[in-house]
């Protein structure tokens, strides 16, 4: 396993930082100047003056002080320069406060240091921006990276920002996002929840270092824990080979082939990739996005079939929990919300199941008022040739687990031997939200977040050439 951790927001004195391209260039200039001036500093003041030990010491002190002065001047941080103009548009009739805006950037290597700032074109307000997912070409000439920053937007509002390199001494904004642990045994939390990704022991006494969500604590309800006895609560993607009785899940990674962790004040991202456990034919990608200040986290997953395979079960978007809820609710594509007690939902959903493309679903407890749901942001089964990948009876199923447990799961192949050729692909992204049911409108909160997350802002980037001159 390759584990890489990017913690690009610690602060240290300039002379301890790795030199960037601009600082290296200015350091070379300063050394050149010293090379030019040093002979003049060391000559005798007259031909008859003896060059004794005191004179040598005085000249050395002059030389050293001048060297420190010039080197300090030329290694100070450069003035902030404009890199790009970023336009963020809210094309919907929604008020967006602290919208998490993510921007993809392609920049010359060494242009960005540890962080940058966005400066509003109109009022000159400054917004701190976190950089993550950095990767450069082998020669460090071009770097691909991502920027995340909070932006306030009114309905139908467009804001323009200049992206600046920023001042290295700028204070990191205080936020509620924290992380602890090592490797894939992590706990990530903000003021709404605590997400525990650590290993747990199943009924067979096995532990798996998968980095998959084990349990989730709801802080607003006396730290109540959503969990599943002896299993991780986040249990998908999962798959079963034709002819087998048992299925395998992403939670059986031990560990994944590649893990990458980005840590910053706004976003903690855990990316994992590799062959599916016991299924070399399937390449898995799984990414958690944990944000500061919001009651949800996002999970992106992709199953790419690299060799022909026959499957009798293929599932995703699965959360399995102990008996902690009384009702299930979901939203149909036309906006109708259906709400049922668990004891009667089965006969209704058998004849009219929840579609895989329905906007959201949730479990909630009527008396205690807490709820946990999935907002479906992306659902894509297009193969690498642009055609639909095989599915069989696709739908979202609400199931009973042992000991009164309940779980939802998105069925892609449902209990039918299905030939899945290489090149098939199953991709989705969901936001998992904790919330309280409302008094007059039980689902006001999840509807609000559905509208924001399924109707994202539009972002346009215009790069500014020769930014060193701006």
N, C-alpha and C positions, 0 to 999 in steps of 0.2 A: 504494500500500500504506500502511495506517495501522499504525504500530508503536508500541505503548505498553509501557513498562517500569514495573512496580511493584516498588520496592525499599523496603519499608516497615519495615526493621529496622536501618537505620543509626541512630546515636545522635549527638545534638548538644545543646549547652546549651539550656535552656528559652527563653532570650530570642531564640534564632535559629530556633526552631520556628514553623511556622504556627500561629496561635492557634486553639484549638478554641472551641466555643460557650461552654463554661463559663469558660475563661480570658478570652475577650472580655467576658463579662458582668461578671466580677470587676474587669477593668481599667476598665470604664466606671464602676463604683462608686467605685474608687479615685480616678479623675479628678474625679468629683463631690465627693468629700470634700475634695480639694485646692482645688476651686473655692470651697468653703464656708470653708475655713480660711485661704486665702491673704490675704484682706483683713486678718485679724487679725495676720498675721505682718508685714505691711508698715506698720502704723500706728506713729506716733511714741510713745515711752514717756511723754512729757509734752508739753504744748503749747509749753513754752519751749525744748524740746530741738531743736537744729538737725538737719536731716536731711542730714548731710554725706556725703561719699563713703565714709568708713569705715563709717558706719551702714548705708548702702545695701548695701555688700559683706557685712556681717554678716547682714543680713536675707535677702539673696539666698542665702547659704550655708545659713541655717536652713531656708529654703523648699525648697532643692534636696535637702538631706538628708532632710527629712520626706517629700518627694515620692518619693524613691527607696525609703524604708522602707515607705511605704504601698503603693506600686506592687509592690514585691517580695512583700509579704505577700499581696496579692490576686491575684498571678499565680503563686503556687506551685501545684504540681499538687494537685488536689483529692484528698481521701482516697479510697481505692479503694471503689467502690460496687458492690453486687450488681446484675447485669443480668438474669441468668436462672439457672434451675436445670437442669442437664443430667444425665440419667440414662443410663448406658451399661451394657447388659446383654449378657453372654456366655451365650447360651441353649444352648450346645453343650458337650460334654465335652472341651474343648480347653484347654490351658494357653496363655495369650496373654501374651507378654512384649513390652512396648513396642509394643502394637498401634496402628497409625496410625488414629486415629478422626477422621473428617471430619464436621463439623456445619454444616448450613445455618442461617443466622440472618437474621432480619428485625428491624431495630432503628431507633429514631429517629436521624436524621442527627446526627452529631457526638458520639454517645454513646461510641463506641470511638475510641481514639487509635491509636497505632502498633501496639500489641499488647495482650494481656490475659493473665490468669492464671486457671487453674482451681484451686479450693480444695476438697479432699475434705471432704465433709460429716461424715465420721466421725473422721478422724485429723488434719485440718487440713493435710495435705500439699499443697504448692503445685506446680502443673505449669504451665510456660510454654506459651503457645498462640500459634501463628502465624495471622495473618489474611491471607486472599488472596481474589482475585476480587471486589473491592469495586466496587459500582456503586450510585449513588444516583439517586433520581428528580430531575426538573429543578429542583425547589425545595429539594433536600437535606433533605426532611422524613423520608424513609424510605430506609434503606440496606440493600441485600441484600449479604451477604458470607458467607464460609466460614471456618471455624476448623479447624485441624488440630493435634492434640496426641498424644503417646504415652501410652497408658494400659495398665497391667498388670492383667490379669484372670485369675482362676483359673476352673476349670470351673464353669459354672452360677452365676457370680458377677455381682452387680449393684453398681455404684458410682454414688454421687451426688456431683455437684460443683456448687459455686456459681461462676458466671462473673463475674469481677470486672474492672473496667477496668484494674487493675494499676498498678504504679509505673513511670513512664517510665525510671527509672534502673536497673531490673532488668537484670541481666546476661543477654545472649543465651546460651543453652546452646551449648557447643562440640560440633560435629558434623563429620562427614566429607564433607558435601555441598558441592561447589564448582562454579563456572561461570566460563568465560572466553570471550572472543570478543565480537563485536558483531553486531547485526542478527540474521539467522538462521544465521550462521556461528559456531556455538557448540560448545563441548565441556563436557559435564556429567559429573562423576565423583563416586563415593564410594569407599570402601575396597575394594569388590568389582569395580567395572568403570569403564571410561571410554567414554562414549557420544559419538561424533564425528558432529555434524550438519552439518559444513561441506560446501561445494561440492566436487564432484570432476568430473573431465573424463571423459566417456564415449568410446566408440570413434569417434564422429563429431566429437570435439573440442568438444562442447557442455558447458556448465556451467549448472546450474539452482539457483536460490536457493529451494529448497523447504522447507528445515528438516527434511527427512526423514532418518532415521538412515542414515549412510553406512557406519560400521564400529563394531565393539564390541570393546573390549580386555578380556580376562579377566586380572585382576591376579594371581590365585593360581597361574597357570600361565605364569610368566615373561613376563607381558604379551603373551600370544598374542592375535593379532588375528583376529576373525571378520569376513570381508569378502567382497565379490564383485568380481572384476576388472572395472573400467570401469563398474560400476553401483553404486547404493546397495544395501545388503543388505536394507533394509526397503522393499519394492517395491509395497505395496498400501495402499489400494484401487487396482484398475485395471479398465479397461473397453475394449470394442471395439464399434464401431458395426457393425451388419449390413452386409455387403458390403465392409467394409474388411479388409485383410490384417494391418495392424499395430494394436497396442493402445496405449493411453496410461495412464500411472500418475500417482498423486499426487506422485511424485518429479519430475514435469515441471512442477510449479508454478514460476513464475519471475517474481515471487514470488506467494504467495497474496494475496488482496485485503486480508485483515485478519490481523495477528499480534499477540498479547498475551503478555507474558512476566511471570510472577510469580516473584520471587526471595526466598527466606527460608531460615532455618537447617534446617527440616524438609523442605521441599518446593520444588522448582523445576518450574513448570508452563509449558509452551509450548502455546498455543492458536492454531490457524490455521483460517480459514474463507474460503470463496469458491467461485466457479464452478470446476468441474473443468477441467483443461487441455484445450482444444479441445472441451469438452463443456458448452456453456452450459445444457443441459437438466438438468445434475446439479449440485446444491449439496453441497459437501463440508464437513464439520467434522472436524478432527483434533486430538487433544489428547494430548501426552506428559505423564506424571506421573513425575518422578524424585524418589525419597525418600532420606533419610539412613538409613544403617545397615542396609539390606536388600539382598539380591542380585538384585533384580528392579526393573523399571520397568513402568508400565502405559501402555497406548495405547487411547484411545477414538476410534472413528470412526463417522461417519454419512454415508450417501449418501441424499439426498432428491431424488427425481425431480420436477422442477418443470414439465417439459413432456413430452408423450408422446414416446417414443423406442423404437427397435428395436435391441436389443443381441444380439450373438452370444457375448459373454464378459463375465462380471462376477465379480471375485474380491476376496478380502480375506484378512487374516491370512496374509500371505506373507513369509517370510524366505528369502533366497537367498544361498548361501555357496559358497566354493570347496571343493575336496575336502579337508575337515578332519575328517570323521566316518566311522565304520565301520558304525554301527547306527542303526536307528530303533525307537522304542518308543512305545506309546500306551495309554491306558486306555479300556476300553469303559464304557458307562453302568452296567453291573452291577458294576463294580469290577475286572473281569479285565484284567490287564496283558499285552499281547502285545509281543514283543521279537524283532526279526529283523535279520540282516545285510542291508545294502543289496542285495547280489547276489541274494538270493532273495525280497525283499519284494514285487516287482512281481506275480509270479504269484499270490501270496496275496491281495494287496489288490485285484486286479482282480475277484475273485469276492466279496470281503467288504470293501469300502472303509471307511476311517475316516469316521465320521459327523461332520457339522458340529457336532453337539451333544456329541460326546465330550469328557470333562473336560480332558484334556491330551494333548500329544504332545511328543516330544523327539528330537533327534539326539545321539549321544554317540560317543566314541572309546573302544573297549574297553581298549586298552593304556595310553593316557595318562590316562584317567579323567575327562576334562572332558565336560560336557554343556550343552546349551542347549535350552530348551523353551518352549512356549506353554501357559499355563493359561487356559482359556476361562472367563471370568467372566460374560460376557453375550453372548447371541446372539438377535437380535430382527429379524424381517422383517415385522412388522405394519405395514400402511399407515396413513395418517391417518384412515381410516374404520373401523379396528379389524379389518380382514380381512388375510389373508396376501398379501404382495407376490409377484409372479411369480418363480418359480425354475424351473430345469430341471436335472435330475440333480444335485441338491446333494450334495456330499461333500467330503472333504479329500483332496487328491492329493499324493503324494510323487513328485517329478519329477527327471529328470536334466537338468543344465545343461551348457553347453559346457565343455570342458576338465575334465570330471570333477566339476563342481559339482553340488550337491544343493539342492533347495528344497522347502518345503511351502507349500501355499496352499489356502484354503477357497474352493471353487467354489460360486457362487450360481447362475450361468447357465453351463452347460458346453457349449460348441461347438454351439449351436443358436440360430437366429434366433428371438428372443423379443420380443413386443411388451410394453413396460413403460409403463403409463399414468402420467400425472402423479398425484402423491400416494403413489406407491410409496416405500418407505423400507426401508433396510438398515442396521442398527445393531449394533455389537459392541464389546466391551471385552476385552482380553487382557492378562495379565501375562507378560512375557518374563523368564525366570529362567535365571541361570547357576548351575551347581552341579557337585559331584563325585559320580560314581556310587559307591554304597556297596559295601563288601566282601561283607556278608551279604545286604543288600537294596539292589540297585542304585538303586531308585527311591524310597527312603525320604524323601529331601529334597523331591522334587517332590510326592510324596503329602502330606507335611506342609503344604507351602505351598498345595496345592490345597484341603485341608480348611479352612485359615484364610481364604483369599481367596474361596472359593465359599460359605462359611458366615459371613457378616459379623456383627458385633455389631449390636445394636439400639440406637437412640438416640432419646431423647424429650426435648424441650425445653419447659420451662414458664417463660414470661417473668414477670419480677417488675416490677409496675407501680410508678411513682413511685420509681425506683431511686435518685434523688438523696437520699432520706430514709433509705436503708438503711445 
